[in-house]
Amino acid sequence: MKKPVLVAAVAGFTAVLASSPALADPPKFNATCGAGMTVTSNGSGKVKVNGVRVKVKTLTSTSWRAQVNGVTLDIGRDGAQVFVSTTPGDVCQINSSSAAPNADGSIGGVPSTDQEVCLAAVSNTTNNGDVTVLSASSSEANNEVIIGVGPNKARWQCLVKKGKVANVMSLTDEGAL
């Protein structure tokens, strides 16, 4: 008699788990923080600081926290925009990431239409159809969209607002080429 009750309880618990939103791993990224600290994530839950794996605590489906040598790292994402900061208030520079955009296509508050016109503008300027959005951030004046061009994802900046491109500029250090 007790066996059917146990089976029903397990089935009910399984249904609750299946309906709960899944907590994702941090997206794949590479960042540089102050004092020469590098932070990398493989997108499958493994985060390393200066090459040493650290334990990551999932806070929400879009935010995580890690601690290493008394420093707290906060990791977050808004679509394809990845953010990393440390406890003293150091905002880290994201060198690369492969996070996906939000469900509405926006990245960092920049609508997908602005991203699309930037992709076209950079493609036309560089005469290269191999373009991808690397990051985007919203601003009152102009939204900034960083575009990767070619197989090496050479960085280009596009300033855009409401579908009108204000400026396209290479961010590649051509003196180092």
Secondary structure in CASP SS format (residue, H / E / C, confidence):
PFRMAT SS
TARGET T0000
AUTHOR 0000-0000-0000
METHOD secondary structure of the structure
MODEL  1
M C 1.00
K H 1.00
K H 1.00
P H 1.00
V H 1.00
L H 1.00
V H 1.00
A H 1.00
A H 1.00
V H 1.00
A H 1.00
G H 1.00
F H 1.00
T H 1.00
A H 1.00
V H 1.00
L H 1.00
A H 1.00
S H 1.00
S C 1.00
P C 1.00
A C 1.00
L C 1.00
A C 1.00
D C 1.00
P C 1.00
P C 1.00
K E 1.00
F E 1.00
N E 1.00
A E 1.00
T E 1.00
C E 1.00
G H 1.00
A H 1.00
G H 1.00
M E 1.00
T E 1.00
V E 1.00
T E 1.00
S E 1.00
N E 1.00
G C 1.00
S C 1.00
G C 1.00
K C 1.00
V E 1.00
K E 1.00
V E 1.00
N C 1.00
G C 1.00
V E 1.00
R E 1.00
V E 1.00
K C 1.00
V E 1.00
K E 1.00
T E 1.00
L E 1.00
T E 1.00
S C 1.00
T C 1.00
S E 1.00
W E 1.00
R E 1.00
A E 1.00
Q E 1.00
V E 1.00
N C 1.00
G C 1.00
V E 1.00
T E 1.00
L E 1.00
D E 1.00
I E 1.00
G E 1.00
R E 1.00
D E 1.00
G C 1.00
A C 1.00
Q E 1.00
V E 1.00
F E 1.00
V E 1.00
S E 1.00
T E 1.00
T C 1.00
P C 1.00
G C 1.00
D C 1.00
V E 1.00
C C 1.00
Q E 1.00
I E 1.00
N E 1.00
S E 1.00
S E 1.00
S C 1.00
A C 1.00
A C 1.00
P C 1.00
N C 1.00
A C 1.00
D C 1.00
G C 1.00
S C 1.00
I E 1.00
G C 1.00
G C 1.00
V E 1.00
P C 1.00
S H 1.00
T H 1.00
D H 1.00
Q H 1.00
E H 1.00
V H 1.00
C H 1.00
L H 1.00
A H 1.00
A H 1.00
V H 1.00
S H 1.00
N H 1.00
T H 1.00
T H 1.00
N C 1.00
N C 1.00
G C 1.00
D C 1.00
V E 1.00
T E 1.00
V E 1.00
L E 1.00
S E 1.00
A E 1.00
S E 1.00
S C 1.00
S C 1.00
E C 1.00
A C 1.00
N C 1.00
N E 1.00
E E 1.00
V E 1.00
I E 1.00
I E 1.00
G E 1.00
V E 1.00
G C 1.00
P C 1.00
N C 1.00
K C 1.00
A E 1.00
R E 1.00
W E 1.00
Q E 1.00
C E 1.00
L E 1.00
V E 1.00
K E 1.00
K C 1.00
G C 1.00
K E 1.00
V E 1.00
A E 1.00
N E 1.00
V E 1.00
M E 1.00
S E 1.00
L C 1.00
T C 1.00
D C 1.00
E H 1.00
G H 1.00
A H 1.00
L C 1.00
END
